[in-house]
Amino acid sequence: MISVAGMSGLFRGLSLGLATALTLGAPVAAQEPAERGVSAVLRGLDKVNGHNTDVEVQIGGSAEIYGLIVTLTECRYPAANPTGDAYAYLTIRDPLNGEVFFDGWMIASSPALSALDHARYDVWVIRCNSSAGEGN
């Protein structure tokens, strides 16, 4: 049986080993160059009645989606694959009291990885646009 102190040392050793591997250039997920979009298409869902809507938001702009204010700070997509995986930095807040429900990067292909935590509404990224009104 391993003691709590032993487990702590084991985890510390694993963390140190992982950090060393990453620093020394061990294979990590491929990093593709990313292009910046001028806008993003976001989808909102009202989970109570099942209605959804798509909204285009300009970089630096905000839109109201089902009573939530969604601000888009940045949207990026892979340079080699413009129709590929988009990711956007969003801030989602309550318009009445300014409470922030979400503030961070959201990835189009994995919205649950970094998701809005709201009882009634859901918002996720569909794609970035390279020019206003045009989909990638």
C-alpha positions in Angstrom: 0.0 0.0 0.0 1.3 3.5 -0.9 1.0 6.2 1.7 -0.4 9.7 1.0 3.1 11.1 1.1 4.2 8.5 -1.4 1.4 9.3 -3.7 2.2 13.0 -3.5 5.8 12.3 -4.4 4.7 10.1 -7.3 2.4 12.8 -8.7 5.1 15.5 -8.3 7.6 13.2 -10.1 5.1 12.7 -13.0 4.4 16.4 -13.2 8.1 17.1 -13.3 8.7 14.4 -16.0 5.8 15.8 -18.1 7.2 19.4 -17.8 10.7 18.2 -18.8 9.4 16.3 -21.8 7.4 19.3 -23.0 10.4 21.7 -22.5 12.8 19.3 -24.2 10.7 19.2 -27.3 8.8 15.9 -26.9 6.1 15.5 -29.5 3.1 17.6 -28.6 -0.1 18.3 -30.5 0.7 19.9 -33.8 0.4 23.7 -33.8 -0.8 25.1 -37.1 -0.5 28.7 -38.0 -3.8 30.5 -37.5 -5.5 33.3 -39.4 -7.7 35.9 -37.7 -11.2 36.2 -38.8 -13.1 39.5 -38.9 -16.3 38.0 -37.5 -17.7 34.8 -36.1 -20.9 32.9 -36.5 -22.3 31.8 -33.1 -25.3 29.6 -32.4 -27.6 30.1 -29.5 -30.0 27.5 -28.1 -32.9 28.0 -25.8 -32.9 24.6 -24.0 -36.4 25.1 -22.7 -38.3 25.5 -26.0 -35.7 24.0 -28.3 -35.3 27.2 -30.5 -31.9 28.0 -31.9 -30.5 31.0 -33.8 -27.3 31.8 -35.7 -25.8 35.3 -35.2 -22.8 36.9 -36.9 -20.7 39.0 -34.5 -17.9 41.3 -35.6 -14.5 41.2 -33.7 -14.9 43.7 -30.9 -18.6 43.7 -31.2 -21.5 42.3 -29.1 -24.8 40.7 -29.8 -27.8 39.7 -27.8 -28.6 36.0 -28.0 -31.7 34.9 -26.1 -31.2 37.6 -23.5 -27.4 37.1 -23.0 -24.9 39.6 -24.2 -22.1 37.9 -26.1 -18.9 39.8 -26.9 -16.4 38.5 -29.4 -12.8 39.5 -28.7 -11.1 37.3 -31.3 -11.7 34.5 -33.8 -9.1 32.3 -35.3 -9.0 29.4 -37.8 -6.2 27.2 -39.2 -4.4 28.9 -42.1 -4.0 25.7 -44.1 -7.6 24.7 -43.6 -10.0 27.7 -43.6 -13.0 25.6 -43.2 -11.3 23.8 -40.3 -11.7 24.2 -36.6 -12.5 27.7 -35.5 -11.9 29.0 -32.0 -13.1 32.3 -30.5 -12.6 34.3 -27.3 -16.0 35.1 -25.9 -17.4 36.9 -22.9 -21.1 36.1 -22.2 -22.9 38.1 -19.5 -26.3 38.9 -18.1 -27.5 42.3 -19.5 -29.3 43.2 -16.3 -26.6 42.9 -13.7 -23.5 42.3 -15.8 -22.8 38.9 -14.2 -20.3 37.0 -16.4 -21.4 33.5 -17.2 -18.4 32.7 -19.5 -15.1 34.4 -20.3 -12.6 32.4 -22.4 -11.8 30.5 -25.6 -14.5 28.3 -27.1 -13.6 25.7 -29.8 -16.1 25.0 -32.6 -15.4 21.3 -32.8 -15.4 20.8 -29.0 -17.8 23.2 -27.4 -18.1 21.1 -24.3 -14.4 21.4 -23.6 -14.9 25.0 -22.5 -18.6 25.6 -22.3 -21.1 28.2 -21.2 -22.6 27.1 -17.9 -26.2 28.4 -18.0 -29.4 26.7 -16.9 -31.5 27.7 -19.9 -29.2 28.9 -22.7 -26.3 27.5 -24.7 -24.0 29.4 -27.0 -21.2 27.9 -29.2 -18.9 28.8 -32.1 -19.8 27.7 -35.6 -17.1 29.3 -37.7 -14.9 32.4 -38.2 -15.4 34.6 -41.3 -12.4 36.0 -43.2 -14.6 38.9 -44.4 -17.8 40.3 -43.1 -20.8 38.3 -44.2 -18.7 35.5 -45.7 -18.3 32.0 -44.1 -15.0 30.1 -44.0 
